[in-house]
Amino acid sequence: MTETTITQSRLYSVWIDPRKRRWILWALLALVFLLVNVYRLSSAVLADRLMAGFDVSGSQLGTLHASFFYVYALLQLPSGVLVDRIGPRRMVTAGCLLLSLGAIGFAGSTGFFTGFLTRALIGVGGSVVFVSIMRFCVSWYRADEYATMSGLTVAITGLGGILAATPLALATDAIGWRSVIFGLGLSGLCLSAGVYLLVRDDPPETLNEEDGDGKSSPSTAKRQIAYRKRIARVLVHPRTWLVGIILFCTTGTVTTLLGLWGVPFVVQMYDVSVTTASQYTLLGSVGLLVGPPAIGWLSDRLGRRTELLVAGAGAYVLAFLVLASPGRQPLAVVAVAYFSIGLLTGAFTLGYPVVKEQFSVQTSGLSTATVNCAGFTGAATFPTLMGAALDVYWTGETVGGSRVYTDVGYQIAFAIAAVAALIALLCSVILHRSNDGGNPEPTRSSPAGSESE
């Protein structure tokens, strides 16, 4: 046999093995989610260019940045319902197509209004991707692998943040931000075709039989559609609200730091270039890449959820207090704070399995979407809120069309984030002290969780 034939044989053997093929399919979906995160975290590096190009204030830039998150949050519940009904494959295909068209439109925008609308279209397409991947993981992975897979999927946010930091800054310096965004849009069109051709919603029945857990992967055609009762059950459950508030506070603050104000803060307070400042948000994204899968894996191994959530939330508060403290901290301290904030986000991803384990498999897309909606409502709220606080302390100066803010302005903006982190800590403690502790022991043998339908 030739070397080519041997390689083809090995690839075929991987493809026909569902346990191996699921990683290929997850990776393809993860590439789409990677694009989503490059778009949503790119504003930090592009902040000066967007502020100058669109002639906007800090609060307006925050609104432009948040336009992605407005529609992203609004469409989470519909996305959860649809992905449970029609499956991840068609949802991600359509979503990738829309976000790619939005990116191409954003690259050609010349004013605030068109920029707002096209970035919002990116949010429309991106809104279905994470929920769809989580639904894919419910079907293709065991219940005791779910926190690990949640962490790995959220870690793609960190990888997207890495690409949206120094690499994006260098690419933008080389060919301009419009060319970079346009090129990403074209690559997304190719990815949407790949997802449609290769991804399948459910694994072969043999995978379910091998796992001895056929109930964990019901076929799409056999899923029940009794959504009125399910929606009500998810929306009124106290754990849904607690996890939702936690994600509102933490998703909102980490995406605002790494995706918008983290770079301008370092540029203006420490008088360094955008490329140099982007290395600090890159550190935060490295933390975001490492923390979620590591903490998710640890949670699955220990069979604990809320203890890790409380510990992570406490440290998260301290990290933002460092940034909000008076005076200019050494850059090394800023670097540690950025990295820690990204790393500790991994603790909050445990909110997804906590909620998923409370309800049945057939409701997993809906329950994930509900708390994810809260998270990205926070991501839409905090950029504008912190930008407005900065505008109060605008010096009246501009550099290259970008507003210059004071130390006090940034301290107040980060103090807002620290208060939000404290609220997340309090909710984490309440969640931990609830009757069953929010830990996954009941779902080890039954991924349907504690919900009776």
JOURFEN-V571589 format. One record per residue. N is the residue number from 1. OMEGA is omega as a letter, one per 30 degrees, with the letter a starting at -180 (none if undefined). NEAR is the number of other ideal C-beta (glycine too) atoms within 8 Angstrom. D_CENTER is the distance of its C-alpha to the mean C-alpha in Angstrom with 1 decimal. Layout:
BEGIN
n:N omega:OMEGA near:NEAR d_center:D_CENTER
n:N omega:OMEGA near:NEAR d_center:D_CENTER
END
This chain:
BEGIN
n:1 omega:l near:4 d_center:45.5
n:2 omega:a near:5 d_center:44.0
n:3 omega:l near:5 d_center:40.9
n:4 omega:l near:6 d_center:39.1
n:5 omega:l near:8 d_center:40.2
n:6 omega:l near:9 d_center:39.1
n:7 omega:l near:8 d_center:35.6
n:8 omega:l near:8 d_center:35.4
n:9 omega:l near:9 d_center:36.6
n:10 omega:l near:8 d_center:34.0
n:11 omega:l near:8 d_center:31.2
n:12 omega:l near:8 d_center:32.8
n:13 omega:l near:8 d_center:33.1
n:14 omega:a near:10 d_center:29.4
n:15 omega:a near:9 d_center:28.6
n:16 omega:l near:6 d_center:31.0
n:17 omega:a near:8 d_center:29.7
n:18 omega:a near:10 d_center:26.9
n:19 omega:l near:6 d_center:25.6
n:20 omega:a near:9 d_center:25.2
n:21 omega:a near:11 d_center:24.3
n:22 omega:l near:12 d_center:21.2
n:23 omega:l near:7 d_center:19.7
n:24 omega:a near:11 d_center:20.6
n:25 omega:l near:13 d_center:19.1
n:26 omega:a near:13 d_center:15.8
n:27 omega:l near:8 d_center:15.8
n:28 omega:l near:13 d_center:16.6
n:29 omega:a near:16 d_center:13.7
n:30 omega:l near:12 d_center:11.4
n:31 omega:l near:9 d_center:13.1
n:32 omega:l near:16 d_center:12.2
n:33 omega:l near:15 d_center:8.4
n:34 omega:l near:12 d_center:9.4
n:35 omega:l near:16 d_center:11.2
n:36 omega:a near:15 d_center:8.6
n:37 omega:l near:14 d_center:6.8
n:38 omega:l near:13 d_center:10.5
n:39 omega:a near:15 d_center:11.3
n:40 omega:l near:16 d_center:8.9
n:41 omega:a near:17 d_center:9.8
n:42 omega:a near:12 d_center:13.3
n:43 omega:a near:12 d_center:15.0
n:44 omega:l near:17 d_center:15.8
n:45 omega:a near:14 d_center:18.0
n:46 omega:a near:11 d_center:19.3
n:47 omega:a near:14 d_center:20.0
n:48 omega:a near:12 d_center:23.7
n:49 omega:l near:9 d_center:24.2
n:50 omega:l near:13 d_center:22.5
n:51 omega:l near:15 d_center:24.4
n:52 omega:a near:10 d_center:27.6
n:53 omega:a near:7 d_center:27.2
n:54 omega:l near:12 d_center:26.5
n:55 omega:a near:7 d_center:28.6
n:56 omega:l near:9 d_center:26.3
n:57 omega:l near:10 d_center:26.2
n:58 omega:l near:13 d_center:23.4
n:59 omega:l near:11 d_center:22.6
n:60 omega:l near:11 d_center:22.8
n:61 omega:l near:16 d_center:20.5
n:62 omega:l near:15 d_center:18.0
n:63 omega:l near:12 d_center:18.6
n:64 omega:l near:15 d_center:18.3
n:65 omega:a near:13 d_center:14.9
n:66 omega:l near:13 d_center:13.9
n:67 omega:l near:13 d_center:15.5
n:68 omega:a near:15 d_center:12.3
n:69 omega:l near:16 d_center:10.8
n:70 omega:a near:11 d_center:14.1
n:71 omega:l near:12 d_center:14.4
n:72 omega:a near:16 d_center:10.8
n:73 omega:a near:15 d_center:11.5
n:74 omega:a near:8 d_center:15.1
n:75 omega:a near:12 d_center:14.6
n:76 omega:a near:15 d_center:12.5
n:77 omega:l near:11 d_center:15.9
n:78 omega:l near:7 d_center:17.7
n:79 omega:l near:15 d_center:15.1
n:80 omega:l near:15 d_center:15.5
n:81 omega:a near:13 d_center:19.2
n:82 omega:a near:10 d_center:19.5
n:83 omega:l near:16 d_center:17.6
n:84 omega:a near:13 d_center:19.9
n:85 omega:a near:9 d_center:22.8
n:86 omega:l near:7 d_center:22.5
n:87 omega:a near:11 d_center:20.1
n:88 omega:a near:13 d_center:17.0
n:89 omega:a near:11 d_center:19.2
n:90 omega:l near:9 d_center:20.3
n:91 omega:a near:16 d_center:17.1
n:92 omega:l near:17 d_center:15.2
n:93 omega:a near:11 d_center:18.4
n:94 omega:a near:11 d_center:18.8
n:95 omega:a near:16 d_center:15.2
n:96 omega:l near:17 d_center:15.4
n:97 omega:a near:12 d_center:18.9
n:98 omega:a near:12 d_center:18.0
n:99 omega:l near:18 d_center:15.2
n:100 omega:l near:18 d_center:17.7
n:101 omega:l near:11 d_center:20.5
n:102 omega:l near:17 d_center:18.6
n:103 omega:l near:16 d_center:18.0
n:104 omega:l near:12 d_center:21.7
n:105 omega:l near:12 d_center:22.7
n:106 omega:l near:13 d_center:20.7
n:107 omega:a near:11 d_center:22.5
n:108 omega:a near:8 d_center:25.8
n:109 omega:a near:9 d_center:25.2
n:110 omega:a near:4 d_center:27.9
n:111 omega:a near:7 d_center:27.3
n:112 omega:a near:10 d_center:25.0
n:113 omega:l near:6 d_center:25.4
n:114 omega:l near:10 d_center:24.7
n:115 omega:l near:13 d_center:21.8
n:116 omega:a near:11 d_center:20.3
n:117 omega:a near:10 d_center:21.0
n:118 omega:l near:13 d_center:19.7
n:119 omega:l near:15 d_center:16.4
n:120 omega:l near:13 d_center:16.2
n:121 omega:l near:14 d_center:17.0
n:122 omega:l near:17 d_center:14.1
n:123 omega:l near:18 d_center:12.0
n:124 omega:a near:14 d_center:14.3
n:125 omega:a near:18 d_center:13.8
n:126 omega:a near:14 d_center:10.0
n:127 omega:a near:16 d_center:10.1
n:128 omega:a near:14 d_center:11.6
n:129 omega:a near:16 d_center:9.9
n:130 omega:l near:10 d_center:7.4
n:131 omega:a near:17 d_center:10.2
n:132 omega:l near:16 d_center:12.7
n:133 omega:l near:15 d_center:11.7
n:134 omega:l near:15 d_center:11.9
n:135 omega:l near:15 d_center:15.2
n:136 omega:a near:14 d_center:16.3
n:137 omega:l near:14 d_center:15.9
n:138 omega:a near:15 d_center:18.0
n:139 omega:a near:12 d_center:20.7
n:140 omega:a near:13 d_center:20.8
n:141 omega:l near:9 d_center:20.3
n:142 omega:a near:9 d_center:22.3
n:143 omega:a near:12 d_center:21.3
n:144 omega:l near:8 d_center:21.8
n:145 omega:a near:10 d_center:19.3
n:146 omega:l near:16 d_center:16.4
n:147 omega:l near:16 d_center:15.0
n:148 omega:a near:11 d_center:15.3
n:149 omega:l near:12 d_center:13.5
n:150 omega:l near:16 d_center:10.6
n:151 omega:l near:17 d_center:10.5
n:152 omega:a near:12 d_center:11.1
n:153 omega:l near:14 d_center:8.4
n:154 omega:l near:15 d_center:5.7
n:155 omega:l near:14 d_center:8.2
n:156 omega:l near:12 d_center:7.7
n:157 omega:l near:14 d_center:5.2
n:158 omega:l near:17 d_center:8.5
n:159 omega:l near:12 d_center:10.7
n:160 omega:l near:17 d_center:9.4
n:161 omega:l near:19 d_center:10.1
n:162 omega:l near:13 d_center:13.4
n:163 omega:a near:10 d_center:14.4
n:164 omega:l near:15 d_center:13.6
n:165 omega:a near:16 d_center:15.8
n:166 omega:l near:10 d_center:19.4
n:167 omega:l near:9 d_center:19.5
n:168 omega:l near:15 d_center:18.5
n:169 omega:a near:12 d_center:21.0
n:170 omega:l near:9 d_center:23.6
n:171 omega:l near:9 d_center:23.1
n:172 omega:l near:13 d_center:23.3
n:173 omega:a near:6 d_center:26.4
n:174 omega:a near:5 d_center:27.9
n:175 omega:l near:6 d_center:27.5
n:176 omega:a near:6 d_center:25.9
n:177 omega:a near:8 d_center:22.5
n:178 omega:l near:8 d_center:23.6
n:179 omega:l near:9 d_center:24.6
n:180 omega:a near:12 d_center:21.4
n:181 omega:l near:14 d_center:19.3
n:182 omega:l near:12 d_center:22.1
n:183 omega:l near:8 d_center:22.0
n:184 omega:l near:13 d_center:18.3
n:185 omega:l near:14 d_center:19.1
n:186 omega:l near:10 d_center:22.0
n:187 omega:l near:10 d_center:20.1
n:188 omega:l near:15 d_center:17.7
n:189 omega:l near:11 d_center:20.9
n:190 omega:l near:8 d_center:22.1
n:191 omega:a near:14 d_center:18.9
n:192 omega:l near:15 d_center:19.3
n:193 omega:l near:8 d_center:22.8
n:194 omega:l near:9 d_center:22.0
n:195 omega:a near:15 d_center:19.7
n:196 omega:a near:10 d_center:22.5
n:197 omega:a near:5 d_center:25.1
n:198 omega:a near:9 d_center:23.8
n:199 omega:l near:12 d_center:21.2
n:200 omega:a near:7 d_center:22.8
n:201 omega:a near:9 d_center:21.5
n:202 omega:l near:10 d_center:23.7
n:203 omega:l near:11 d_center:25.4
n:204 omega:a near:5 d_center:29.2
n:205 omega:a near:7 d_center:31.0
n:206 omega:l near:7 d_center:32.2
n:207 omega:l near:13 d_center:28.8
n:208 omega:a near:11 d_center:28.9
n:209 omega:l near:8 d_center:32.5
n:210 omega:l near:6 d_center:32.0
n:211 omega:a near:9 d_center:29.4
n:212 omega:a near:5 d_center:31.9
n:213 omega:a near:10 d_center:29.2
n:214 omega:a near:9 d_center:29.6
n:215 omega:a near:9 d_center:28.2
n:216 omega:a near:13 d_center:24.7
n:217 omega:l near:14 d_center:24.5
n:218 omega:l near:10 d_center:26.4
n:219 omega:a near:7 d_center:27.1
n:220 omega:a near:10 d_center:25.5
n:221 omega:a near:4 d_center:29.0
n:222 omega:a near:5 d_center:30.0
n:223 omega:l near:10 d_center:27.1
n:224 omega:a near:5 d_center:28.5
n:225 omega:a near:5 d_center:27.5
n:226 omega:a near:7 d_center:28.6
n:227 omega:a near:9 d_center:25.6
n:228 omega:l near:6 d_center:27.4
n:229 omega:a near:8 d_center:28.1
n:230 omega:l near:14 d_center:24.7
n:231 omega:l near:11 d_center:22.9
n:232 omega:a near:8 d_center:25.3
n:233 omega:l near:11 d_center:24.9
n:234 omega:a near:13 d_center:21.2
n:235 omega:a near:8 d_center:21.4
n:236 omega:a near:6 d_center:24.3
n:237 omega:a near:10 d_center:23.3
n:238 omega:a near:6 d_center:23.1
n:239 omega:l near:12 d_center:20.3
n:240 omega:a near:15 d_center:18.1
n:241 omega:a near:8 d_center:18.8
n:242 omega:l near:12 d_center:18.5
n:243 omega:l near:16 d_center:15.1
n:244 omega:l near:13 d_center:14.1
n:245 omega:l near:12 d_center:15.6
n:246 omega:a near:16 d_center:14.1
n:247 omega:l near:15 d_center:10.5
n:248 omega:a near:13 d_center:12.0
n:249 omega:a near:14 d_center:13.4
n:250 omega:l near:17 d_center:11.0
n:251 omega:l near:13 d_center:7.6
n:252 omega:a near:16 d_center:10.2
n:253 omega:a near:15 d_center:12.0
n:254 omega:l near:13 d_center:9.9
n:255 omega:l near:15 d_center:8.3
n:256 omega:l near:14 d_center:12.0
n:257 omega:a near:14 d_center:13.4
n:258 omega:a near:16 d_center:11.7
n:259 omega:a near:15 d_center:11.2
n:260 omega:a near:15 d_center:14.6
n:261 omega:a near:15 d_center:17.3
n:262 omega:l near:15 d_center:17.0
n:263 omega:l near:14 d_center:19.0
n:264 omega:l near:14 d_center:21.6
n:265 omega:a near:11 d_center:22.3
n:266 omega:l near:14 d_center:23.3
n:267 omega:a near:13 d_center:25.2
n:268 omega:a near:10 d_center:27.2
n:269 omega:a near:9 d_center:27.9
n:270 omega:l near:10 d_center:28.8
n:271 omega:l near:5 d_center:30.1
n:272 omega:a near:7 d_center:28.3
n:273 omega:l near:6 d_center:27.1
n:274 omega:l near:10 d_center:23.7
n:275 omega:l near:10 d_center:23.5
n:276 omega:a near:8 d_center:24.4
n:277 omega:a near:16 d_center:22.1
n:278 omega:l near:15 d_center:19.1
n:279 omega:l near:10 d_center:20.0
n:280 omega:l near:14 d_center:19.0
n:281 omega:l near:18 d_center:15.4
n:282 omega:l near:12 d_center:15.6
n:283 omega:l near:12 d_center:16.6
n:284 omega:l near:17 d_center:13.7
n:285 omega:l near:19 d_center:11.4
n:286 omega:l near:12 d_center:14.0
n:287 omega:l near:17 d_center:13.5
n:288 omega:l near:19 d_center:9.8
n:289 omega:a near:13 d_center:11.1
n:290 omega:a near:12 d_center:13.9
n:291 omega:a near:17 d_center:13.1
n:292 omega:l near:19 d_center:10.8
n:293 omega:a near:13 d_center:13.2
n:294 omega:a near:10 d_center:16.2
n:295 omega:l near:15 d_center:15.8
n:296 omega:l near:19 d_center:14.9
n:297 omega:l near:11 d_center:18.0
n:298 omega:l near:9 d_center:20.1
n:299 omega:l near:15 d_center:19.3
n:300 omega:a near:13 d_center:20.5
n:301 omega:a near:6 d_center:23.5
n:302 omega:a near:7 d_center:24.5
n:303 omega:a near:9 d_center:23.8
n:304 omega:l near:8 d_center:22.5
n:305 omega:a near:14 d_center:19.4
n:306 omega:l near:14 d_center:20.2
n:307 omega:l near:8 d_center:22.3
n:308 omega:l near:14 d_center:19.4
n:309 omega:a near:18 d_center:17.3
n:310 omega:a near:12 d_center:20.2
n:311 omega:l near:9 d_center:20.9
n:312 omega:a near:13 d_center:17.4
n:313 omega:l near:17 d_center:17.4
n:314 omega:l near:9 d_center:20.9
n:315 omega:l near:10 d_center:20.1
n:316 omega:l near:18 d_center:17.1
n:317 omega:a near:12 d_center:19.7
n:318 omega:a near:8 d_center:22.1
n:319 omega:l near:13 d_center:19.8
n:320 omega:l near:15 d_center:19.4
n:321 omega:l near:9 d_center:23.1
n:322 omega:a near:11 d_center:24.0
n:323 omega:a near:14 d_center:22.4
n:324 omega:a near:11 d_center:24.1
n:325 omega:a near:8 d_center:27.5
n:326 omega:a near:3 d_center:30.5
n:327 omega:l near:5 d_center:31.5
n:328 omega:l near:5 d_center:29.8
n:329 omega:l near:10 d_center:28.5
n:330 omega:a near:5 d_center:29.2
n:331 omega:l near:9 d_center:26.5
n:332 omega:l near:6 d_center:26.3
n:333 omega:l near:9 d_center:25.3
n:334 omega:l near:13 d_center:22.6
n:335 omega:l near:10 d_center:21.3
n:336 omega:l near:9 d_center:21.3
n:337 omega:l near:13 d_center:19.6
n:338 omega:a near:16 d_center:16.7
n:339 omega:a near:12 d_center:16.4
n:340 omega:l near:12 d_center:16.8
n:341 omega:l near:17 d_center:14.1
n:342 omega:a near:19 d_center:11.5
n:343 omega:a near:11 d_center:13.4
n:344 omega:l near:15 d_center:13.8
n:345 omega:l near:17 d_center:10.1
n:346 omega:l near:18 d_center:11.0
n:347 omega:a near:14 d_center:13.5
n:348 omega:l near:16 d_center:11.3
n:349 omega:l near:14 d_center:9.5
n:350 omega:l near:17 d_center:13.2
n:351 omega:a near:12 d_center:13.0
n:352 omega:l near:14 d_center:11.9
n:353 omega:l near:14 d_center:15.0
n:354 omega:a near:15 d_center:17.1
n:355 omega:a near:15 d_center:16.7
n:356 omega:a near:14 d_center:17.0
n:357 omega:l near:14 d_center:20.1
n:358 omega:a near:12 d_center:21.6
n:359 omega:a near:15 d_center:22.0
n:360 omega:l near:10 d_center:23.3
n:361 omega:a near:11 d_center:21.8
n:362 omega:a near:10 d_center:22.7
n:363 omega:a near:14 d_center:20.5
n:364 omega:l near:14 d_center:17.4
n:365 omega:l near:16 d_center:15.5
n:366 omega:a near:16 d_center:16.7
n:367 omega:l near:15 d_center:16.0
n:368 omega:a near:16 d_center:12.3
n:369 omega:a near:15 d_center:12.1
n:370 omega:a near:16 d_center:14.1
n:371 omega:l near:15 d_center:12.1
n:372 omega:l near:13 d_center:8.8
n:373 omega:l near:13 d_center:11.2
n:374 omega:a near:14 d_center:12.1
n:375 omega:a near:15 d_center:8.8
n:376 omega:l near:14 d_center:8.5
n:377 omega:l near:12 d_center:12.2
n:378 omega:l near:16 d_center:11.9
n:379 omega:l near:17 d_center:9.8
n:380 omega:a near:15 d_center:12.7
n:381 omega:a near:11 d_center:15.3
n:382 omega:l near:15 d_center:15.1
n:383 omega:l near:18 d_center:15.4
n:384 omega:a near:12 d_center:18.6
n:385 omega:l near:10 d_center:19.8
n:386 omega:l near:15 d_center:19.7
n:387 omega:l near:18 d_center:21.0
n:388 omega:l near:11 d_center:23.9
n:389 omega:l near:12 d_center:24.7
n:390 omega:a near:16 d_center:25.0
n:391 omega:l near:11 d_center:27.2
n:392 omega:a near:8 d_center:29.6
n:393 omega:l near:11 d_center:30.3
n:394 omega:a near:13 d_center:30.5
n:395 omega:a near:8 d_center:33.6
n:396 omega:l near:3 d_center:34.7
n:397 omega:l near:6 d_center:34.3
n:398 omega:l near:7 d_center:32.2
n:399 omega:a near:6 d_center:31.7
n:400 omega:a near:6 d_center:31.2
n:401 omega:a near:9 d_center:30.3
n:402 omega:a near:11 d_center:27.6
n:403 omega:l near:12 d_center:28.3
n:404 omega:a near:9 d_center:29.2
n:405 omega:a near:12 d_center:28.2
n:406 omega:l near:8 d_center:29.9
n:407 omega:a near:8 d_center:29.1
n:408 omega:l near:7 d_center:29.5
n:409 omega:l near:13 d_center:27.0
n:410 omega:l near:15 d_center:24.2
n:411 omega:l near:11 d_center:25.4
n:412 omega:l near:12 d_center:25.2
n:413 omega:l near:13 d_center:21.7
n:414 omega:l near:12 d_center:20.5
n:415 omega:l near:9 d_center:22.7
n:416 omega:l near:12 d_center:20.8
n:417 omega:l near:16 d_center:17.6
n:418 omega:l near:13 d_center:19.9
n:419 omega:l near:8 d_center:21.2
n:420 omega:l near:14 d_center:17.9
n:421 omega:l near:16 d_center:17.2
n:422 omega:l near:9 d_center:20.7
n:423 omega:l near:10 d_center:20.1
n:424 omega:l near:15 d_center:17.1
n:425 omega:a near:13 d_center:19.7
n:426 omega:l near:8 d_center:22.3
n:427 omega:l near:13 d_center:20.3
n:428 omega:l near:13 d_center:19.5
n:429 omega:l near:9 d_center:23.2
n:430 omega:l near:9 d_center:24.2
n:431 omega:a near:15 d_center:21.9
n:432 omega:a near:12 d_center:23.6
n:433 omega:l near:5 d_center:27.0
n:434 omega:a near:11 d_center:26.8
n:435 omega:a near:3 d_center:29.3
n:436 omega:l near:7 d_center:27.6
n:437 omega:l near:8 d_center:25.3
n:438 omega:a near:11 d_center:22.2
n:439 omega:a near:9 d_center:22.9
n:440 omega:a near:14 d_center:22.8
n:441 omega:a near:6 d_center:26.5
n:442 omega:a near:10 d_center:27.4
n:443 omega:l near:13 d_center:24.8
n:444 omega:a near:9 d_center:26.0
n:445 omega:a near:4 d_center:28.7
n:446 omega:a near:9 d_center:27.2
n:447 omega:l near:13 d_center:23.6
n:448 omega:l near:9 d_center:24.6
n:449 omega:a near:12 d_center:24.2
n:450 omega:a near:8 d_center:26.6
n:451 omega:l near:10 d_center:26.6
n:452 omega:a near:3 d_center:29.9
n:453 omega:none near:9 d_center:30.2
END
